[in-house]
Amino acid sequence: MRLQNLWYPTDKVFIDGQWQASASGKTLDLFDPSTGAVLAKIARGNADDIDRATASANAALSGPWSRLSAAERGRLMLRLSNLILERADDLAIIEAHDVGKPLKQARADALAMARYFEFYGGAADKVMGETIPYLDGYTVYTMREPIGVTGHIVPWNYPMQILGRSVGAALAMGNCTVLKPAEQACLTALALGSLASEAGFPDGVLNIVPGLGDEAGAALSAHPDIHHISFTGSVATGRLVQTAAAQNVIPATLELGGKSPQLVFEDADLEQALPFLVNAGVQNAGQTCSASSRILVARSIFDQVAALMAARYAALKTGPAMEDLDIGPLISSTQQAIVAGFLERGADLEILAKGQLSETADQGGYYQPPVLLKGDDPAHELAQDEIFGPVQLLLPFEDEDEALAIANGTKYGLVASIWSKDGARQMRLARGLRSGQVFINNYGAGGGVELPFGGVGHSGHGREKGFEALYGFSSLKTVAALHG
């Protein structure tokens, strides 16, 4: 499939089940990160488009969608999941060109999006209330209802996965949605509009408005008829989203990134750990909120781990997405410059290894081969700030207490991992780590659609994935009946 033969328009907004011209009449260029060439034109949606989309969603909320049973909603979502699976190869090609990730990773994202809609389709009729023992003569029970119209601002690094986990949970609870995908990469998000219509979703249940963050995104965050906002992105933008939501006194789910550590102790199974240690830092060119950019290693085995990781790094190859190598380009020239700036400011750190750049890499592409660094100062900028590129820093520790202090010594707290065979140590550290997820002798648990995900501190608040996401997209009502 060639991108010029897409089955849906890229330069339109999707509102009330229809592809429409944006109110601005303007478009934005979308660039292929592998070449730097213009890939497509997308609509430059604005506040007027958000108004129309929100009105459509609110109308759908009291229309046919509200009269569907939870089981019927679930069947629609399962139908959408199957359509995504049927289009998985096409979606992977689109995502590879749009985001720059290797084809195998893009296909994994398409399968993950299908799995989200499958999981939430199956869960739609399984969110239940409870009865509460109370005073004599009363029957008290709770029920979970849709929160209303939910707004979703999805980033460019994992468009399919993040819209699946966010929009999927909201729809399963009976909400109607307005989705604002990132202007840097939104083609698969737009594809969802076409697939949802094909699946039979009523008009207005899902609306998609691409555009700039400070236009369409800001309008969505501040809209008075949005009842919940979900945002994944930077801390700076997350503050703006939460401030806007606060003016309307609505909840905001924020997933804002991290500086996630893996703690490697002297009794770790290094053969098991090595693929996780490296892949968790370089997957998607390091442009992952839960990327493990800090590897904390017991000093007694530090040189051994450094040598093993360096050998693996030296074999990594970076190149065009469609070559399906280990690593693709960064999303944009802007991100390329940000990562380069971090590396310049980290010139005092020892470079342990660098990956290779493919001979076929276009000079116009936004490439950054992976870099493995060694440091001694946990307060160094590169040990504290999110780089969002394929850069990992190894830091030594003396004992368990120091390892925990270093791991918890940033403003973030999204994911952490413990590599040790000592069960008591595993439990102590799992309790002590300031993190939304802790993995023991693994990292990421294969995507974990079922596993609640979110952070503490500057990593944000609220939880996505699993049943916790359904609870977050619902309103709990208590009914107390006095019957004597």
The 8 nearest C-alpha neighbors of each residue, nearest first, counted from 0:
[[1, 2, 89, 4, 92, 5, 3, 93],
 [2, 0, 3, 4, 5, 92, 93, 89],
 [3, 1, 4, 5, 0, 93, 38, 39],
 [2, 4, 1, 5, 39, 0, 38, 6],
 [5, 3, 2, 1, 6, 0, 7, 8],
 [4, 6, 7, 2, 3, 8, 1, 0],
 [5, 7, 4, 8, 193, 190, 3, 2],
 [8, 6, 5, 9, 193, 190, 189, 4],
 [9, 7, 10, 11, 6, 5, 18, 189],
 [8, 10, 41, 11, 40, 7, 186, 189],
 [9, 11, 41, 42, 40, 8, 26, 12],
 [12, 10, 20, 42, 19, 9, 18, 8],
 [11, 13, 208, 19, 18, 21, 207, 20],
 [14, 12, 18, 207, 206, 17, 19, 16],
 [13, 15, 206, 52, 16, 17, 12, 203],
 [16, 14, 203, 202, 55, 17, 206, 13],
 [15, 17, 202, 14, 203, 13, 196, 18],
 [18, 16, 14, 13, 15, 19, 202, 12],
 [17, 19, 13, 12, 11, 14, 16, 20],
 [20, 18, 11, 12, 17, 13, 21, 14],
 [21, 19, 11, 12, 24, 22, 18, 42],
 [20, 22, 24, 23, 44, 12, 42, 11],
 [21, 23, 24, 48, 47, 20, 44, 45],
 [24, 22, 25, 21, 44, 43, 45, 20],
 [23, 25, 21, 22, 20, 26, 43, 42],
 [26, 24, 23, 43, 42, 27, 21, 44],
 [25, 27, 42, 43, 41, 40, 10, 28],
 [28, 26, 41, 40, 43, 42, 29, 25],
 [29, 27, 40, 39, 37, 30, 41, 26],
 [28, 30, 39, 38, 37, 40, 183, 27],
 [31, 29, 37, 38, 36, 35, 32, 28],
 [30, 32, 38, 35, 33, 36, 96, 97],
 [33, 31, 99, 35, 364, 330, 34, 365],
 [32, 34, 364, 319, 31, 328, 99, 35],
 [35, 33, 364, 363, 36, 361, 32, 31],
 [34, 36, 363, 364, 32, 31, 30, 33],
 [37, 35, 34, 30, 31, 38, 363, 32],
 [38, 36, 30, 29, 39, 31, 28, 35],
 [37, 39, 30, 31, 29, 36, 40, 97],
 [40, 38, 29, 37, 28, 41, 30, 9],
 [39, 41, 28, 27, 10, 29, 26, 9],
 [42, 40, 10, 27, 9, 26, 43, 28],
 [41, 43, 26, 10, 11, 44, 21, 209],
 [44, 42, 210, 26, 25, 27, 209, 41],
 [43, 45, 210, 21, 209, 42, 208, 215],
 [44, 46, 215, 214, 48, 47, 49, 43],
 [45, 47, 49, 218, 48, 215, 50, 214],
 [48, 46, 50, 49, 45, 22, 51, 44],
 [47, 49, 51, 50, 45, 46, 44, 22],
 [48, 50, 46, 52, 47, 51, 53, 219],
 [51, 49, 47, 53, 48, 52, 54, 46],
 [52, 50, 48, 54, 49, 53, 55, 47],
 [51, 53, 49, 55, 14, 54, 50, 206],
 [54, 52, 56, 50, 55, 51, 49, 57],
 [53, 55, 51, 57, 56, 52, 50, 58],
 [56, 54, 203, 52, 58, 53, 15, 57],
 [57, 55, 203, 53, 59, 175, 58, 54],
 [56, 58, 60, 54, 59, 55, 53, 148],
 [57, 59, 55, 60, 56, 61, 54, 62],
 [60, 58, 62, 56, 203, 61, 57, 204],
 [59, 61, 57, 58, 62, 65, 175, 56],
 [60, 62, 59, 65, 58, 57, 63, 64],
 [63, 61, 59, 64, 60, 65, 58, 66],
 [64, 62, 66, 65, 67, 59, 201, 61],
 [63, 65, 66, 67, 62, 60, 59, 201],
 [66, 64, 63, 61, 67, 60, 62, 173],
 [67, 65, 63, 64, 68, 62, 61, 60],
 [68, 66, 64, 65, 71, 72, 69, 63],
 [67, 69, 71, 70, 72, 66, 65, 124],
 [68, 70, 124, 72, 71, 123, 73, 67],
 [69, 71, 73, 124, 68, 72, 74, 123],
 [72, 70, 74, 68, 73, 69, 67, 75],
 [73, 71, 69, 75, 70, 74, 67, 68],
 [72, 74, 120, 70, 76, 71, 123, 75],
 [73, 75, 77, 71, 76, 72, 78, 70],
 [76, 74, 78, 72, 73, 77, 79, 198],
 [75, 77, 120, 79, 73, 78, 74, 116],
 [76, 78, 80, 74, 117, 79, 120, 75],
 [79, 77, 75, 81, 76, 80, 198, 74],
 [78, 80, 76, 82, 198, 77, 81, 195],
 [81, 79, 113, 77, 83, 116, 78, 82],
 [80, 82, 84, 78, 83, 79, 85, 77],
 [81, 83, 85, 79, 84, 80, 86, 78],
 [84, 82, 86, 80, 81, 85, 113, 87],
 [85, 83, 87, 81, 82, 86, 113, 80],
 [84, 86, 82, 83, 87, 81, 88, 89],
 [87, 85, 83, 89, 84, 88, 90, 82],
 [88, 86, 84, 90, 89, 109, 85, 83],
 [87, 89, 91, 90, 86, 92, 106, 85],
 [90, 88, 92, 86, 91, 87, 93, 0],
 [89, 91, 93, 87, 92, 88, 86, 94],
 [90, 92, 106, 105, 88, 94, 89, 93],
 [91, 93, 95, 89, 90, 94, 96, 88],
 [94, 92, 90, 96, 91, 95, 97, 89],
 [93, 95, 97, 91, 96, 92, 98, 105],
 [96, 94, 99, 100, 92, 102, 93, 320],
 [97, 95, 93, 99, 94, 31, 98, 92],
 [96, 98, 94, 184, 95, 31, 99, 93],
 [99, 97, 95, 94, 100, 96, 330, 184],
 [100, 98, 95, 320, 32, 96, 328, 327],
 [99, 101, 327, 95, 320, 98, 283, 105],
 [102, 100, 320, 323, 104, 327, 103, 95],
 [101, 103, 105, 323, 104, 95, 321, 320],
 [104, 102, 106, 105, 101, 107, 323, 91],
 [105, 103, 107, 106, 102, 101, 108, 100],
 [104, 106, 91, 102, 108, 107, 103, 95],
 [107, 105, 91, 109, 103, 108, 104, 102],
 [106, 108, 104, 110, 105, 109, 111, 103],
 [109, 107, 111, 105, 106, 110, 160, 159],
 [110, 108, 106, 112, 111, 107, 87, 91],
 [109, 111, 113, 107, 108, 112, 114, 106],
 [110, 112, 108, 114, 113, 109, 160, 107],
 [113, 111, 163, 160, 115, 109, 114, 110],
 [112, 114, 80, 110, 111, 116, 115, 83],
 [113, 115, 117, 111, 112, 116, 118, 110],
 [116, 114, 118, 112, 117, 163, 113, 164],
 [115, 117, 119, 80, 113, 114, 118, 167],
 [116, 118, 114, 120, 77, 115, 80, 119],
 [119, 117, 115, 121, 120, 116, 114, 122],
 [118, 120, 122, 116, 121, 117, 171, 123],
 [121, 119, 73, 76, 117, 77, 123, 118],
 [120, 122, 118, 119, 123, 73, 117, 124],
 [121, 123, 119, 125, 120, 124, 118, 126],
 [122, 124, 171, 73, 120, 69, 125, 121],
 [125, 123, 69, 70, 122, 126, 73, 121],
 [124, 126, 122, 123, 127, 121, 69, 70],
 [127, 125, 124, 123, 122, 128, 143, 469],
 [128, 126, 125, 142, 129, 143, 124, 141],
 [127, 129, 142, 141, 143, 140, 126, 130],
 [128, 130, 141, 140, 131, 127, 142, 139],
 [129, 131, 140, 139, 141, 132, 128, 138],
 [130, 132, 139, 140, 133, 129, 138, 141],
 [133, 131, 130, 139, 134, 138, 137, 140],
 [132, 134, 131, 137, 135, 139, 138, 136],
 [135, 133, 137, 136, 132, 138, 481, 139],
 [134, 136, 137, 133, 483, 138, 481, 132],
 [135, 137, 483, 482, 481, 134, 138, 480],
 [138, 136, 481, 480, 135, 134, 482, 139],
 [137, 139, 480, 479, 481, 140, 136, 133],
 [140, 138, 479, 131, 478, 130, 480, 137],
 [139, 141, 130, 478, 129, 131, 477, 479],
 [142, 140, 477, 128, 129, 476, 478, 130],
 [141, 143, 128, 476, 475, 144, 477, 127],
 [144, 142, 475, 474, 473, 476, 128, 127],
 [143, 145, 474, 473, 146, 475, 142, 172],
 [146, 144, 473, 174, 173, 147, 172, 474],
 [145, 147, 473, 474, 472, 144, 174, 226],
 [148, 146, 174, 145, 226, 149, 175, 60],
 [149, 147, 175, 225, 226, 176, 174, 57],
 [148, 150, 227, 176, 226, 228, 225, 175],
 [149, 151, 228, 177, 176, 178, 229, 227],
 [150, 152, 178, 229, 228, 179, 230, 153],
 [153, 151, 179, 230, 180, 178, 229, 231],
 [152, 154, 180, 231, 181, 151, 162, 158],
 [155, 153, 181, 156, 232, 231, 158, 180],
 [154, 156, 184, 181, 158, 157, 183, 153],
 [155, 157, 154, 158, 286, 98, 287, 283],
 [158, 156, 160, 159, 155, 161, 154, 108],
 [159, 157, 161, 155, 160, 162, 156, 154],
 [160, 158, 162, 112, 157, 161, 163, 108],
 [159, 161, 112, 163, 157, 162, 158, 108],
 [160, 162, 164, 163, 158, 159, 157, 165],
 [161, 163, 165, 166, 159, 164, 160, 158],
 [164, 162, 112, 167, 160, 161, 115, 165],
 [163, 165, 161, 167, 162, 115, 464, 166],
 [166, 164, 162, 167, 163, 168, 161, 169],
 [165, 167, 169, 162, 168, 163, 170, 164],
 [168, 166, 163, 170, 164, 165, 116, 169],
 [167, 169, 171, 469, 166, 170, 165, 119],
 [168, 170, 166, 172, 174, 167, 171, 472],
 [171, 169, 173, 174, 172, 167, 168, 166],
 [170, 172, 123, 168, 173, 169, 119, 167],
 [173, 171, 170, 169, 145, 174, 469, 123],
 [174, 172, 170, 145, 171, 175, 169, 65],
 [173, 175, 170, 145, 147, 169, 148, 172],
 [176, 174, 204, 148, 56, 60, 205, 149],
 [175, 177, 149, 205, 148, 150, 204, 206],
 [176, 178, 206, 150, 207, 205, 151, 149],
 [179, 177, 207, 151, 150, 206, 152, 180],
 [178, 180, 152, 208, 209, 207, 151, 153],
 [181, 179, 153, 185, 209, 152, 178, 182],
 [182, 180, 154, 155, 183, 184, 185, 153],
 [181, 183, 210, 184, 211, 185, 209, 180],
 [184, 182, 181, 155, 29, 185, 30, 330],
 [185, 183, 155, 97, 182, 181, 98, 186],
 [184, 186, 188, 180, 187, 181, 182, 189],
 [187, 185, 189, 188, 184, 190, 9, 93],
 [188, 186, 190, 189, 185, 90, 94, 159],
 [189, 187, 185, 191, 190, 186, 158, 180],
 [188, 190, 186, 191, 187, 192, 185, 207],
 [191, 189, 187, 188, 192, 193, 186, 194],
 [190, 192, 194, 189, 188, 193, 195, 187],
 [193, 191, 195, 190, 194, 189, 196, 13],
 [192, 194, 196, 190, 191, 195, 197, 7],
 [193, 195, 197, 191, 196, 192, 198, 190],
 [196, 194, 198, 192, 197, 193, 200, 191],
 [197, 195, 199, 193, 198, 194, 200, 192],
 [196, 198, 194, 195, 199, 193, 200, 79],
 [197, 199, 195, 79, 196, 78, 200, 194],
 [200, 198, 196, 197, 201, 195, 75, 78],
 [199, 201, 196, 195, 198, 202, 75, 204],
 [202, 200, 204, 199, 203, 64, 63, 196],
 [201, 203, 16, 15, 204, 200, 59, 205],
 [202, 204, 15, 56, 55, 59, 205, 16],
 [203, 205, 175, 56, 202, 59, 176, 201],
 [204, 206, 176, 203, 177, 175, 207, 192],
 [205, 207, 177, 14, 13, 52, 178, 203],
 [208, 206, 178, 13, 177, 179, 12, 14],
 [207, 209, 12, 179, 44, 178, 13, 210],
 [210, 208, 179, 44, 180, 42, 43, 182],
 [209, 211, 43, 44, 215, 182, 42, 212],
 [212, 210, 214, 213, 215, 182, 216, 43],
 [211, 213, 216, 214, 215, 217, 210, 181],
 [212, 214, 217, 211, 216, 215, 218, 210],
 [213, 215, 211, 45, 212, 217, 216, 218],
 [214, 216, 45, 218, 210, 46, 217, 212],
 [217, 215, 212, 219, 218, 214, 213, 220],
 [216, 218, 213, 220, 214, 219, 215, 212],
 [219, 217, 215, 46, 221, 216, 220, 222],
 [218, 220, 216, 222, 217, 221, 49, 215],
 [221, 219, 217, 218, 240, 243, 222, 244],
 [220, 222, 243, 218, 219, 244, 217, 223],
 [221, 223, 219, 224, 225, 220, 218, 50],
 [224, 222, 225, 247, 221, 226, 246, 244],
 [225, 223, 222, 226, 53, 148, 57, 54],
 [224, 226, 148, 223, 222, 149, 227, 150],
 [225, 227, 148, 147, 149, 249, 224, 146],
 [228, 226, 149, 250, 249, 225, 251, 150],
 [229, 227, 150, 251, 149, 151, 252, 230],
 [228, 230, 252, 151, 251, 150, 253, 152],
 [231, 229, 152, 253, 151, 252, 254, 153],
 [232, 230, 254, 255, 153, 253, 154, 152],
 [233, 231, 255, 154, 230, 254, 237, 234],
 [232, 234, 255, 236, 235, 237, 256, 231],
 [233, 235, 237, 255, 236, 238, 457, 232],
 [236, 234, 238, 237, 233, 239, 232, 255],
 [237, 235, 239, 238, 233, 234, 240, 232],
 [238, 236, 234, 240, 239, 235, 233, 241],
 [237, 239, 241, 236, 235, 240, 242, 234],
 [240, 238, 236, 242, 237, 241, 243, 235],
 [241, 239, 237, 243, 238, 242, 220, 244],
 [240, 242, 244, 238, 243, 239, 245, 237],
 [243, 241, 239, 245, 240, 244, 238, 246],
 [242, 244, 221, 240, 241, 245, 246, 220],
 [245, 243, 241, 246, 247, 242, 249, 221],
 [244, 246, 248, 242, 247, 243, 241, 249],
 [245, 247, 244, 243, 248, 242, 221, 249],
 [246, 248, 245, 244, 249, 223, 221, 243],
 [249, 247, 245, 246, 244, 250, 226, 243],
 [248, 250, 247, 244, 227, 226, 245, 251],
 [251, 249, 227, 228, 252, 248, 244, 226],
 [252, 250, 228, 229, 227, 253, 241, 249],
 [251, 253, 229, 461, 460, 230, 228, 250],
 [252, 254, 459, 230, 460, 231, 255, 251],
 [255, 253, 231, 459, 458, 453, 256, 230],
 [256, 254, 458, 232, 233, 234, 459, 231],
 [257, 255, 288, 458, 254, 289, 233, 232],
 [256, 258, 411, 413, 259, 458, 288, 289],
 [259, 257, 385, 411, 292, 260, 291, 384],
 [258, 260, 291, 414, 415, 257, 292, 293],
 [261, 259, 293, 415, 291, 294, 406, 262],
 [260, 262, 416, 294, 415, 295, 417, 263],
 [261, 263, 295, 417, 418, 416, 296, 260],
 [264, 262, 296, 418, 295, 297, 267, 261],
 [265, 263, 297, 267, 266, 419, 418, 296],
 [264, 266, 267, 297, 300, 299, 263, 419],
 [265, 267, 419, 264, 420, 268, 421, 418],
 [268, 266, 419, 418, 264, 265, 269, 420],
 [267, 269, 271, 270, 272, 266, 419, 418],
 [270, 268, 272, 271, 267, 273, 304, 418],
 [269, 271, 272, 268, 273, 274, 267, 307],
 [272, 270, 269, 268, 273, 274, 275, 440],
 [271, 273, 269, 275, 270, 274, 276, 268],
 [272, 274, 276, 275, 270, 269, 271, 277],
 [275, 273, 277, 276, 278, 272, 271, 270],
 [276, 274, 278, 273, 272, 277, 279, 442],
 [275, 277, 273, 274, 279, 278, 272, 280],
 [278, 276, 275, 274, 280, 279, 273, 281],
 [277, 279, 275, 281, 280, 282, 274, 276],
 [280, 278, 291, 290, 277, 275, 276, 281],
 [279, 281, 291, 290, 278, 292, 285, 277],
 [280, 282, 285, 389, 284, 278, 279, 283],
 [283, 281, 284, 285, 278, 279, 280, 326],
 [282, 284, 285, 286, 100, 281, 326, 287],
 [285, 283, 389, 281, 282, 286, 326, 388],
 [284, 286, 389, 388, 281, 283, 282, 280],
 [287, 285, 387, 388, 284, 283, 156, 288],
 [286, 288, 290, 289, 285, 283, 387, 156],
 [289, 287, 256, 290, 257, 286, 255, 387],
 [288, 290, 287, 257, 414, 259, 291, 256],
 [291, 289, 287, 280, 279, 288, 292, 285],
 [290, 292, 259, 280, 279, 260, 293, 289],
 [291, 293, 391, 280, 290, 258, 259, 392],
 [294, 292, 260, 392, 291, 391, 393, 259],
 [293, 295, 393, 261, 260, 392, 394, 296],
 [296, 294, 262, 394, 395, 393, 261, 263],
 [297, 295, 263, 395, 301, 396, 262, 298],
 [296, 298, 396, 264, 299, 395, 300, 301],
 [297, 299, 301, 395, 300, 396, 397, 296],
 [298, 300, 297, 301, 265, 302, 397, 296],
 [301, 299, 303, 298, 302, 297, 265, 304],
 [300, 302, 298, 304, 303, 296, 299, 297],
 [303, 301, 305, 304, 300, 306, 298, 299],
 [302, 304, 306, 300, 305, 301, 307, 299],
 [303, 305, 307, 301, 306, 302, 308, 300],
 [306, 304, 302, 308, 303, 307, 309, 301],
 [305, 307, 309, 303, 304, 308, 302, 310],
 [308, 306, 304, 310, 309, 305, 303, 311],
 [307, 309, 311, 305, 310, 306, 312, 304],
 [310, 308, 312, 306, 352, 311, 307, 305],
 [311, 309, 313, 307, 308, 312, 306, 314],
 [310, 312, 308, 314, 309, 313, 307, 315],
 [313, 311, 309, 315, 314, 354, 310, 353],
 [312, 314, 354, 310, 311, 353, 315, 352],
 [313, 315, 312, 311, 354, 316, 310, 355],
 [316, 314, 354, 312, 313, 325, 355, 311],
 [315, 317, 355, 325, 356, 354, 324, 326],
 [318, 316, 326, 356, 327, 368, 357, 355],
 [317, 319, 357, 360, 327, 356, 324, 320],
 [320, 318, 33, 322, 321, 327, 360, 328],
 [319, 321, 101, 99, 327, 100, 322, 95],
 [320, 322, 323, 319, 102, 101, 95, 96],
 [321, 323, 320, 319, 324, 318, 101, 102],
 [324, 322, 101, 102, 321, 320, 103, 325],
 [325, 323, 322, 326, 101, 316, 317, 318],
 [324, 326, 316, 315, 317, 323, 101, 327],
 [327, 325, 317, 284, 324, 316, 101, 283],
 [326, 328, 100, 320, 318, 99, 317, 101],
 [329, 327, 366, 365, 99, 33, 32, 330],
 [328, 330, 365, 331, 366, 335, 284, 334],
 [329, 331, 32, 98, 328, 99, 334, 365],
 [332, 330, 333, 334, 329, 365, 32, 335],
 [331, 333, 335, 334, 365, 336, 330, 329],
 [334, 332, 336, 331, 335, 337, 330, 338],
 [333, 335, 337, 331, 336, 332, 338, 330],
 [334, 336, 332, 338, 333, 337, 365, 339],
 [335, 337, 339, 333, 334, 338, 340, 332],
 [338, 336, 334, 340, 339, 335, 333, 341],
 [339, 337, 341, 340, 335, 336, 388, 386],
 [340, 338, 336, 342, 341, 337, 335, 343],
 [341, 339, 343, 337, 338, 342, 336, 344],
 [340, 342, 344, 338, 343, 339, 345, 337],
 [341, 343, 345, 339, 340, 344, 346, 338],
 [344, 342, 340, 345, 346, 341, 339, 338],
 [345, 343, 341, 342, 346, 340, 347, 380],
 [344, 346, 342, 343, 347, 348, 341, 381],
 [345, 347, 343, 348, 344, 342, 349, 350],
 [348, 346, 345, 349, 344, 374, 343, 350],
 [349, 347, 346, 345, 374, 373, 372, 350],
 [348, 350, 373, 372, 351, 347, 374, 346],
 [351, 349, 372, 352, 371, 373, 348, 370],
 [352, 350, 372, 371, 309, 349, 373, 353],
 [353, 351, 309, 371, 350, 313, 370, 312],
 [354, 352, 370, 313, 369, 312, 371, 368],
 [353, 355, 313, 315, 369, 368, 312, 316],
 [354, 356, 316, 317, 368, 315, 357, 353],
 [355, 357, 317, 316, 368, 318, 358, 354],
 [358, 356, 318, 359, 360, 317, 316, 355],
 [357, 359, 360, 356, 318, 361, 355, 317],
 [360, 358, 357, 361, 318, 319, 356, 362],
 [359, 361, 318, 357, 358, 319, 362, 364],
 [360, 362, 363, 364, 34, 359, 33, 319],
 [361, 363, 364, 360, 34, 365, 35, 366],
 [362, 364, 35, 34, 361, 365, 33, 36],
 [365, 363, 34, 33, 35, 361, 32, 362],
 [364, 366, 328, 329, 32, 332, 331, 335],
 [367, 365, 328, 364, 329, 368, 335, 327],
 [366, 368, 369, 328, 365, 329, 335, 389],
 [369, 367, 354, 317, 356, 355, 366, 370],
 [370, 368, 389, 354, 353, 390, 367, 281],
 [369, 371, 353, 390, 352, 372, 389, 368],
 [370, 372, 391, 352, 351, 390, 350, 392],
 [373, 371, 350, 392, 351, 349, 391, 393],
 [374, 372, 393, 349, 392, 348, 394, 350],
 [373, 375, 394, 348, 376, 393, 392, 372],
 [376, 374, 394, 377, 395, 373, 393, 379],
 [375, 377, 378, 379, 374, 394, 382, 395],
 [378, 376, 379, 382, 405, 375, 394, 383],
 [377, 379, 376, 382, 383, 380, 408, 381],
 [380, 378, 382, 381, 376, 377, 383, 374],
 [381, 379, 383, 382, 384, 378, 345, 344],
 [380, 382, 379, 383, 384, 345, 341, 386],
 [383, 381, 379, 380, 377, 384, 378, 293],
 [382, 384, 380, 381, 409, 378, 379, 385],
 [385, 383, 381, 380, 386, 382, 258, 409],
 [384, 386, 258, 387, 257, 383, 256, 381],
 [387, 385, 388, 384, 338, 341, 381, 390],
 [388, 386, 286, 285, 385, 287, 389, 338],
 [387, 389, 285, 286, 386, 284, 390, 338],
 [390, 388, 285, 369, 281, 284, 280, 370],
 [391, 389, 370, 388, 369, 371, 292, 392],
 [392, 390, 292, 371, 293, 372, 280, 370],
 [391, 393, 372, 293, 373, 371, 294, 292],
 [394, 392, 294, 373, 295, 374, 293, 372],
 [393, 395, 295, 374, 375, 296, 294, 373],
 [396, 394, 296, 298, 295, 297, 301, 375],
 [397, 395, 297, 402, 298, 398, 401, 296],
 [396, 398, 298, 297, 401, 395, 399, 402],
 [399, 397, 401, 400, 396, 402, 297, 298],
 [398, 400, 402, 401, 403, 397, 396, 424],
 [401, 399, 403, 402, 398, 404, 397, 405],
 [402, 400, 404, 403, 398, 399, 396, 405],
 [401, 403, 399, 405, 400, 404, 396, 406],
 [402, 404, 406, 400, 401, 405, 407, 399],
 [403, 405, 401, 407, 402, 406, 408, 400],
 [406, 404, 408, 402, 407, 403, 401, 377],
 [405, 407, 403, 404, 408, 260, 402, 432],
 [408, 406, 404, 405, 409, 433, 403, 432],
 [407, 409, 405, 406, 404, 410, 377, 383],
 [410, 408, 411, 383, 407, 258, 406, 412],
 [409, 411, 457, 456, 412, 408, 383, 458],
 [412, 410, 457, 458, 257, 409, 456, 258],
 [413, 411, 434, 455, 454, 458, 433, 456],
 [412, 414, 454, 434, 435, 257, 458, 453],
 [415, 413, 436, 259, 434, 437, 435, 289],
 [416, 414, 437, 260, 259, 261, 438, 436],
 [415, 417, 261, 438, 437, 439, 442, 262],
 [418, 416, 439, 262, 440, 261, 419, 438],
 [417, 419, 440, 263, 267, 262, 264, 439],
 [418, 420, 267, 421, 266, 264, 417, 440],
 [421, 419, 266, 422, 267, 418, 268, 425],
 [422, 420, 424, 419, 423, 425, 266, 267],
 [423, 421, 425, 424, 420, 426, 419, 427],
 [422, 424, 426, 425, 421, 427, 428, 420],
 [425, 423, 427, 421, 422, 426, 428, 419],
 [424, 426, 422, 423, 428, 427, 429, 421],
 [425, 427, 429, 423, 424, 428, 430, 422],
 [428, 426, 424, 430, 429, 425, 431, 423],
 [427, 429, 431, 430, 425, 426, 432, 424],
 [428, 430, 426, 431, 427, 432, 425, 437],
 [431, 429, 428, 427, 432, 426, 433, 425],
 [430, 432, 428, 429, 427, 433, 403, 426],
 [431, 433, 429, 434, 428, 430, 407, 403],
 [434, 432, 412, 407, 431, 435, 455, 430],
 [433, 435, 412, 413, 436, 414, 432, 454],
 [434, 436, 454, 413, 453, 414, 455, 412],
 [435, 437, 414, 434, 413, 415, 438, 452],
 [438, 436, 415, 416, 414, 429, 439, 434],
 [437, 439, 416, 442, 441, 415, 417, 440],
 [438, 440, 417, 441, 416, 418, 437, 425],
 [439, 441, 418, 417, 438, 419, 272, 416],
 [442, 440, 439, 438, 444, 275, 443, 416],
 [441, 443, 438, 444, 416, 275, 440, 279],
 [442, 444, 445, 446, 441, 438, 447, 279],
 [445, 443, 446, 447, 442, 441, 438, 450],
 [444, 446, 443, 447, 442, 448, 441, 111],
 [447, 445, 444, 443, 448, 111, 450, 449],
 [446, 448, 450, 449, 445, 444, 443, 464],
 [449, 447, 464, 450, 446, 465, 115, 114],
 [448, 450, 465, 447, 464, 451, 466, 118],
 [449, 451, 447, 465, 448, 464, 452, 466],
 [452, 450, 464, 465, 463, 462, 467, 449],
 [453, 451, 463, 462, 464, 450, 435, 436],
 [454, 452, 462, 435, 254, 461, 413, 460],
 [453, 455, 413, 435, 458, 459, 412, 460],
 [454, 456, 412, 458, 459, 460, 435, 434],
 [455, 457, 458, 411, 410, 412, 459, 454],
 [458, 456, 411, 459, 410, 455, 234, 255],
 [457, 459, 255, 454, 411, 256, 455, 456],
 [460, 458, 253, 254, 457, 454, 255, 455],
 [461, 459, 253, 454, 455, 252, 453, 254],
 [460, 462, 252, 453, 253, 463, 459, 471],
 [463, 461, 453, 452, 468, 451, 467, 460],
 [462, 464, 468, 452, 451, 453, 467, 164],
 [465, 463, 451, 468, 448, 450, 164, 449],
 [464, 466, 449, 451, 450, 467, 468, 448],
 [465, 467, 469, 468, 470, 464, 449, 451],
 [468, 466, 470, 469, 465, 451, 462, 471],
 [469, 467, 463, 471, 466, 464, 470, 462],
 [470, 468, 466, 472, 471, 467, 168, 172],
 [469, 471, 467, 473, 468, 472, 466, 474],
 [472, 470, 468, 469, 473, 467, 462, 461],
 [471, 473, 469, 470, 169, 146, 468, 172],
 [474, 472, 146, 145, 470, 144, 471, 143],
 [473, 475, 146, 144, 143, 145, 476, 472],
 [474, 476, 143, 142, 144, 473, 477, 141],
 [477, 475, 142, 141, 143, 474, 478, 144],
 [476, 478, 141, 140, 479, 142, 475, 139],
 [479, 477, 140, 139, 141, 480, 476, 142],
 [478, 480, 139, 138, 477, 140, 481, 137],
 [479, 481, 138, 137, 482, 139, 478, 136],
 [482, 480, 137, 136, 483, 479, 138, 139],
 [483, 481, 136, 137, 480, 138, 135, 479],
 [482, 136, 481, 137, 135, 480, 138, 134]]
